[in-house]
Amino acid sequence: MPRAYPPPGSLTLPVSRFSWPLVSVCDTNGHEKLRWVKKQADYGADDHPADDPDRAPLTWVVNAMDDCDECGDLRVELIVEETGKHGAGLVGHFSPDSARKLRAALAAALREMGEPPGP
């Protein structure tokens, strides 16, 4: 289990470009290292009728993150899961360009329905 320093909620250091809390974690070899964490941008649920037998109600969470060692850069994390089944959903780590492409696809679908795409 990673050990957090400072204790969660006690301090936010303004060093990170996002003013995220700095935490100290131990890797699998027991070596301690400092890293930044993720920051939640928004969350929500679809408004599809819950009694539809063909489509499960979903929740989603969007985070800005820089704690993906494999990615090596900043990412937008999108988590989509069935309502009430936390931890059993899909997680995507999008580069800024990929996140913009997803945003453009959502805007195009809204325009296709005659809706304003938003900001």
Sequence and secondary structure as in RCSB ss.txt:
>XXXX:A:sequence
MPRAYPPPGSLTLPVSRFSWPLVSVCDTNGHEKLRWVKKQADYGADDHPADDPDRAPLTWVVNAMDDCDECGDLR
VELIVEETGKHGAGLVGHFSPDSARKLRAALAAALREMGEPPGP
>XXXX:A:secstr
    SS TTS   TTSTT   EEEEE TTS EEEEE  EEEEEEE  S TT SSS  EEEEEEEE   TTT S E
EEEEEEETT TTSSEEEEE HHHHHHHHHHHHHHHHHTT     
